Amino acid sequence: MVGIRRCSCTQSTAANGKAAAPEKDGGKSNLNLTADELKEEGNKCVKAGNYTEAILHYTHAIKLSPSDAILYSNRSLAFCKMQQYYYANEDADKAIALNPTWAKGYFRKAEVSMGVGQYDTALLSYGKALQLQPQDMGIIQAARKAAALSNADRRDEKRSPLIGTGIGCVVGLCIVLADMLLTEKPAIKTFKSPKKKMKDPVTSGPSEIDIQKLKQGND
């Protein structure tokens, strides 16, 4: 099985513009790291803006610790940064399912809703997060922003809940394929064919992708 080496984001750059020598870790791959170490590698990549590599680190960590809500929350953030809102929403829901009393899961779900322009739905998720952490200024400020955007968007009540889901679909698919090809047990949930015929999410337009969960609160 092929492993992925430690995040290249951790390598510093010298003053003369040349890359500094990487840590001597003996070529240690992800297969030899713990879930916590993989999470830290993913966090470093997120800070460096390398979201694709971060997702792969979090994915490997999830294989080792599938009940850790933080890993799904972190991967949801990385997916959201790449505008992969379907997968970001899936991970946010998983984080909530694993730890329903953790505000961050609802915050992540709200961020997905913000990304696709569903400000009213975002407010509902921010509200749930505030019930758990009522004094969190980060959540309060995010909720205020959602409220302001919702009011500004009030004239367009029929705004498509799927806007933005088609952005970067090909990139998202490549991440899933990389997970499948590099490991024996893929950890990223792929689209499954339901009983009702569904068009391919890559070749079809955004309106063909079913993410009904993002519609909650707007019916």
Summary of the structure (lengths in Angstrom):
residues: 219
radius of gyration: 18.6
end to end distance: 46.9
largest distance: 59.4
contacts: 662
relative contact order: 0.11
helix: 57%
strand: 2%
